[in-house]
Amino acid sequence: MEDGEEARRLSRASDTTQIKGRLVSLDVFRGATIAAMLLVNNPGSWDAVYPPLLHAEWHGWTFTDVIFPFFLWIVGVAMTLSFASRVARGGDHSRILLHVIRRATVIFALGLFLAGFPYFNLVTIRIPGVLQRIAVCYLIASIIYLRSRVRGQILWTGGLLGVYWLLMKWVPAPGYGAGSLEKIGNFAQYVDNIVLSGHMWSQSKVWDPEGIVSTLPAIATTLFGVLTGHILRLRVSPAEKTTWMFVQGSALMFLGQVMNLWLPINKSLWTSSYSVFMAGLAATVFAFCYWIVDIRGYKRWMQPFVHYGMNAIAVFVMAGLLAKSMGLIELAAADGARISLSAWIFQNIYAPLAAPCSASLMYAITFVLLFWGISFWMYRRKIFLKV
């Protein structure tokens, strides 16, 4: 009797969530991902950072390497729920696609604005980037979603991963041959160096972690989110949805590790194994989040992440502008040298408080808390900046 009542209660909770049109757990997951992105992007000193808060040197992965694929995966989930809702209300596919094109254009433009700020030197401006990749993946995954059914979306996902694998392993880069996965000499680097020469990541100059060819498996990462969105729309109990997401996540993580034997997990190359493994990890973490927040109803302690999640891209852009501005303002250090405002704050406020890595982390946490305060203020005043 008690088990039956509990099942009915959980079913009602799920129905209420669907009626309201939002999954609170998705906002929580998105907000936590953005908060993590701010944390790893804004240490007090890049010379003092705990290893998990840095990207893997090349092959392999760290906590930092899960953040970007998680966000692309979230884009895919949200796309499925949003588009399905609009179609159910009578929305036309062509009108939805026009909205997608406009939104992708704005996101791409915001990425270019961040890359160029404050000098906007078009000769050297970086064309690829985080927001630019999000825009491209969102656009192409949206077209695939609107023009195909679930079976077609699965085939597209596998096809993108397979084509990228073949390109990286079998198409030779002149002077290096085929199959190289080193920083210099792999096929993706070769294409980036030809097409994007002078407009790539300043720290590498001859390749870009958000380059052209490696966007193919990044689109697949977004499509994995689309496929999880289909699970969330199934007319089954919340417990079954959670189970299916755990099964999907576990299977993909296992497959990613198997693929890793032949094609190493690598964020900078966004290898097919990386795409598969991270999609599985995202599904598993979100399944836990979905169960805790939307099914069990433990929402209050997750509210800070909701505040972040409701203005995710706006917070990301504002944080990027603040970090760049602080890097441009110069003050006199104790030895008379000129240092940036961010370096001055770290040296004079945080460095005396703890060991270098801990002080650097404290600075990053302060940055995260500052933007939580801003997102909380926007949330309370119902300011939601959508693109």
C-alpha positions in Angstrom: 0.0 0.0 0.0 2.8 2.4 0.9 4.7 1.5 -2.2 1.7 2.2 -4.3 1.2 5.6 -2.7 4.8 6.5 -3.2 4.7 5.6 -6.8 1.6 7.8 -7.3 3.3 10.7 -5.5 6.4 10.4 -7.7 4.2 10.2 -10.9 2.3 13.3 -9.8 5.6 15.1 -9.2 6.8 14.2 -12.7 3.5 15.3 -14.3 3.7 18.6 -12.5 7.2 19.2 -13.8 6.2 18.5 -17.3 3.1 20.7 -17.1 5.2 23.6 -15.9 7.4 23.1 -19.0 10.7 23.1 -17.3 12.9 20.5 -15.6 14.4 22.2 -12.6 17.1 19.5 -12.6 18.2 20.7 -16.1 18.5 24.3 -14.8 20.5 23.0 -11.8 22.8 21.0 -14.1 23.3 23.9 -16.5 24.0 26.3 -13.6 26.5 23.9 -11.9 28.3 23.5 -15.3 28.5 27.3 -15.8 29.7 27.8 -12.2 32.4 25.1 -12.7 33.4 26.9 -16.0 33.9 30.1 -14.1 35.9 28.3 -11.4 38.4 26.8 -13.8 38.7 29.8 -16.0 39.5 32.3 -13.3 42.3 31.2 -10.9 44.2 33.8 -8.9 47.4 32.7 -10.7 47.8 30.3 -13.6 51.2 29.3 -12.0 49.4 27.9 -8.9 46.4 25.7 -9.9 45.4 22.3 -8.5 45.8 19.7 -11.4 42.1 18.8 -11.6 41.3 22.5 -12.3 43.5 22.4 -15.4 42.9 20.6 -18.7 44.8 17.4 -19.3 48.1 18.1 -20.9 47.0 16.1 -24.0 45.5 12.6 -23.8 43.3 11.8 -20.8 40.9 14.0 -18.9 40.5 15.9 -15.7 37.5 17.5 -14.0 38.0 20.6 -16.2 37.7 18.5 -19.3 34.1 17.5 -18.5 32.7 21.0 -18.4 32.4 22.0 -22.1 31.0 18.7 -23.3 28.5 18.8 -20.4 27.2 22.1 -21.7 26.9 21.0 -25.3 25.0 17.9 -24.0 22.7 20.1 -22.0 22.0 22.2 -25.2 20.9 18.9 -26.9 18.5 17.9 -24.0 17.0 21.4 -23.8 16.6 21.5 -27.6 14.6 18.3 -27.7 12.2 19.4 -24.9 11.8 22.9 -26.3 11.3 22.0 -29.9 8.9 19.1 -29.0 6.8 21.5 -26.9 6.7 24.1 -29.7 5.7 21.5 -32.3 3.0 20.2 -30.0 1.6 23.8 -29.8 1.4 23.9 -33.6 4.8 25.5 -34.3 6.0 25.2 -37.9 9.4 23.6 -38.5 10.5 26.4 -40.8 9.7 29.1 -38.2 11.5 27.1 -35.5 14.6 26.8 -37.9 14.5 30.6 -38.5 14.6 31.2 -34.8 17.5 28.7 -34.5 19.5 30.5 -37.2 18.9 33.9 -35.5 19.9 32.5 -32.1 23.0 30.7 -33.4 24.1 33.9 -35.1 23.8 35.9 -31.9 25.7 33.3 -29.9 28.5 33.2 -32.5 28.6 37.0 -32.6 28.9 37.1 -28.8 31.8 34.7 -29.0 33.6 36.9 -31.5 32.9 40.0 -29.4 34.5 38.3 -26.4 37.5 37.2 -28.5 38.0 40.7 -29.9 37.4 42.7 -26.7 38.7 45.4 -26.2 40.8 46.2 -29.3 38.9 44.2 -32.0 41.9 43.7 -34.2 40.3 41.8 -37.1 43.7 40.8 -38.4 44.4 38.5 -35.4 41.0 38.0 -33.8 40.4 34.4 -32.8 37.5 33.0 -34.9 36.8 29.7 -33.1 35.9 29.6 -29.4 33.5 28.3 -26.8 30.5 30.3 -27.7 31.3 29.9 -31.4 31.3 26.1 -31.1 28.1 26.1 -29.1 26.5 28.2 -31.9 27.6 25.8 -34.6 26.7 22.7 -32.7 23.3 24.1 -31.8 22.6 25.1 -35.4 23.6 21.8 -37.0 22.1 19.6 -34.3 18.8 21.5 -34.6 18.6 21.0 -38.3 19.3 17.2 -37.8 16.6 17.1 -35.1 14.0 18.9 -37.2 14.7 16.9 -40.3 15.0 13.4 -38.9 13.4 11.0 -36.4 15.1 9.2 -33.5 16.6 6.5 -35.8 18.0 9.2 -38.1 19.5 11.1 -35.2 21.2 7.9 -33.9 22.6 7.3 -37.4 23.8 11.0 -37.6 25.5 10.7 -34.2 27.3 7.5 -35.2 28.2 8.8 -38.6 29.8 12.0 -37.3 31.9 10.0 -34.8 32.9 7.5 -37.5 33.8 10.0 -40.1 35.9 12.0 -37.7 37.7 8.8 -36.6 38.4 7.9 -40.2 39.7 11.4 -41.0 42.0 11.4 -38.0 43.4 7.9 -38.5 43.5 7.5 -42.3 43.8 10.9 -44.0 47.4 12.0 -44.1 48.6 15.5 -43.1 51.3 16.5 -45.6 54.7 16.0 -44.1 53.5 13.8 -41.2 51.5 11.0 -42.7 48.2 9.5 -41.5 47.2 8.6 -38.0 49.2 11.1 -35.9 47.4 12.3 -32.8 50.2 14.6 -31.6 49.7 18.4 -31.2 51.5 19.0 -34.5 50.9 16.8 -37.5 47.4 15.5 -36.9 44.7 16.0 -39.6 42.6 18.5 -37.5 45.6 20.7 -36.8 46.6 20.6 -40.5 43.1 21.9 -41.6 43.0 24.5 -38.9 46.4 25.8 -39.8 45.4 26.2 -43.4 41.9 27.7 -43.0 42.3 29.6 -39.7 45.9 30.7 -39.9 46.4 33.8 -37.7 42.9 33.5 -36.1 43.5 30.6 -33.7 44.0 30.2 -29.9 46.9 32.5 -29.0 48.6 29.9 -26.8 48.9 27.4 -29.7 49.0 29.6 -32.8 49.0 26.6 -35.2 46.0 24.6 -33.9 42.8 25.4 -32.0 40.9 23.3 -29.4 37.6 24.5 -30.9 38.8 24.1 -34.5 37.0 23.1 -37.7 37.3 19.3 -38.0 37.0 18.6 -34.3 33.6 20.3 -34.4 32.2 17.1 -36.0 32.3 14.9 -32.8 31.2 18.0 -30.8 28.0 18.0 -32.8 27.7 14.3 -31.9 28.0 15.3 -28.2 25.0 17.6 -28.7 23.1 14.9 -30.4 23.7 12.6 -27.5 21.9 15.2 -25.4 19.1 15.2 -27.9 18.8 11.4 -27.5 18.6 11.7 -23.7 15.9 14.3 -24.3 13.8 11.7 -26.0 14.2 9.5 -22.9 12.8 12.3 -20.8 9.8 12.6 -23.1 8.9 8.9 -22.8 5.5 8.1 -21.3 6.9 6.0 -18.5 7.4 6.5 -14.8 10.1 8.8 -13.5 11.9 5.8 -12.0 12.0 4.2 -15.4 13.4 7.4 -17.1 16.1 7.6 -14.4 17.0 3.9 -15.0 17.2 4.4 -18.7 19.5 7.4 -18.4 21.7 5.5 -16.0 21.8 2.6 -18.5 22.5 4.9 -21.4 25.2 6.7 -19.4 26.9 3.5 -18.2 26.9 2.0 -21.6 28.4 5.1 -23.3 31.1 5.4 -20.6 32.1 1.8 -21.1 32.1 2.2 -24.9 34.2 5.3 -24.6 36.8 3.5 -22.5 36.9 0.7 -25.1 37.3 3.2 -27.9 40.1 4.8 -25.9 42.2 1.7 -26.6 42.5 2.7 -30.2 41.6 6.4 -30.2 42.7 8.1 -26.9 40.3 10.3 -25.0 41.5 13.8 -25.8 39.6 17.1 -25.2 41.7 19.3 -27.4 41.1 17.0 -30.4 37.6 16.2 -29.1 38.2 12.6 -30.2 35.3 10.2 -30.8 36.1 8.3 -27.7 36.0 11.6 -25.7 32.6 12.5 -27.2 31.1 9.1 -26.3 32.6 8.9 -22.8 31.7 12.5 -21.8 28.1 12.0 -23.1 27.8 8.9 -20.9 29.2 10.8 -17.9 26.8 13.7 -18.5 23.8 11.3 -18.8 24.8 9.6 -15.5 25.4 12.8 -13.5 22.1 14.3 -14.9 20.2 11.1 -14.0 21.3 11.5 -10.4 20.4 15.2 -10.5 17.0 14.4 -12.1 16.2 11.9 -9.4 17.2 14.1 -6.5 15.7 17.4 -7.7 12.7 16.7 -9.9 11.6 13.3 -8.5 12.6 13.4 -4.8 11.9 17.2 -4.7 15.1 18.3 -3.0 15.2 21.7 -4.7 15.9 24.4 -2.1 19.6 23.6 -1.6 20.0 23.6 -5.3 18.6 27.1 -5.8 22.0 28.8 -6.3 22.6 26.6 -9.4 19.1 27.5 -10.7 20.0 31.1 -10.5 23.1 30.5 -12.6 21.3 28.2 -15.0 18.5 30.7 -15.8 21.1 33.2 -17.2 23.9 30.9 -18.2 25.2 32.5 -21.3 24.7 36.1 -20.0 26.8 35.2 -16.9 29.5 33.6 -19.1 29.8 36.7 -21.2 29.8 39.1 -18.3 32.4 37.0 -16.5 34.6 37.0 -19.6 34.3 40.8 -20.0 35.2 41.4 -16.3 38.2 39.0 -16.4 39.6 40.7 -19.5 39.0 44.2 -18.1 40.8 43.3 -14.9 43.7 42.1 -16.9 43.9 45.4 -18.8 43.9 47.7 -15.7 47.5 48.0 -14.4 48.6 48.9 -10.8 52.0 49.2 -9.2 53.3 46.1 -7.4 55.4 46.2 -4.2 58.6 46.1 -6.3 57.4 48.9 -8.5 56.6 46.8 -11.5 53.3 47.2 -13.3 50.8 44.3 -12.9 47.2 43.7 -13.8 44.4 44.5 -11.3 43.6 40.8 -11.0 47.3 40.0 -10.2 47.4 42.9 -7.7 44.2 41.6 -5.9 45.6 38.1 -5.8 49.1 39.1 -4.5 47.8 41.6 -1.9 44.6 39.9 -0.6 44.7 36.1 -1.3 48.3 35.1 -1.5 49.0 36.1 2.2 46.2 33.9 3.4 47.2 30.4 2.2 49.6 28.3 0.1 49.7 29.4 -3.6 47.3 26.8 -5.0 44.8 27.2 -2.1 45.0 31.0 -2.4 44.5 30.8 -6.2 41.4 28.6 -5.6 40.1 31.0 -3.0 40.3 33.8 -5.7 38.4 31.6 -8.2 35.7 30.8 -5.6 35.3 34.5 -4.9 34.8 35.0 -8.6 32.1 32.3 -8.7 30.3 33.8 -5.6 30.4 37.3 -7.2 28.6 36.1 -10.2 26.2 34.0 -8.2 25.2 37.2 -6.5 24.7 38.9 -9.8 22.6 35.9 -11.1 20.6 35.9 -7.9 19.8 39.6 -8.3 18.7 39.0 -11.9 16.6 36.0 -10.9 14.8 37.9 -8.1 14.0 40.7 -10.5 12.9 38.2 -13.2 15.7 39.4 -15.6 16.4 36.5 -17.9 18.6 37.4 -20.8 17.8 35.1 -23.7 19.5 35.1 -27.1 
